[in-house]
């Protein structure tokens, strides 16, 4: 069973924006480069972050702004304005003017821009931080992989378009049968010289319930998944075992 890479996506700031890229390098036991490199801490998260300028350990998603706490965040789009993780970040939202800022020196601009999208009754955002690893939802250095065939089937079952952005995956693959990925736990995927070991399925949180075009809830996605399948899982995680370069159109073998 083979597939091809249809989309590669990274999300420079946890829960805030996302962008397509044409190629990247994957290194063993590392996340996708540039993915969730930054995270916007909240007042509650500060209690776990330590006193230094940047946290010294991975922190759980409850420490950061996230789509499960504010559906409006799901409509933020964008990434590095000039293509690389050393430059400015450009963000857009249907209810706000576009923002271009330097994450190293201009975090205050992001804080001011994001406030209208964050509920007043939630712990307030405090600062933009990097960490020793990316701020993905799991502590392990995994990447997320989803199937376009599975998405099309789910859209047909629910009789509505869902799109790819709400799932915040790293790789979208085309060519597998719908939900074939669920049977791949423990298997090795090869992309040229790259080897990925499939580790587990991805449980979905309420962030996926928001329409990414509007930032408003349009479905209870975890409940919809449970109704259809008896669980709220969609997609798989994989660990990079052997590194190398990947690009759009590359063949993925099992």
Secondary structure as UniProt FT lines:
FT   STRAND          2..10
FT   TURN            14..15
FT   STRAND          18..21
FT   STRAND          23..26
FT   TURN            28..29
FT   TURN            33..36
FT   STRAND          38..42
FT   HELIX           43..49
FT   HELIX           61..63
FT   TURN            67..69
FT   HELIX           71..75
FT   STRAND          77..80
FT   TURN            81..82
FT   TURN            85..86
FT   STRAND          89..93
FT   TURN            94..95
FT   STRAND          96..101
FT   TURN            103..105
FT   HELIX           107..114
FT   HELIX           115..117
FT   TURN            120..121
FT   STRAND          125..129
FT   STRAND          142..147
FT   HELIX           148..158
FT   HELIX           165..167
FT   STRAND          171..174
FT   TURN            178..179
FT   HELIX           180..183
FT   TURN            185..186
FT   STRAND          188..191
FT   TURN            192..193
FT   STRAND          194..203
FT   HELIX           206..209
FT   STRAND          210..211
FT   TURN            212..215
FT   STRAND          216..217
FT   HELIX           221..229
FT   STRAND          233..242
FT   STRAND          244..247
FT   TURN            248..249
FT   STRAND          251..253
//
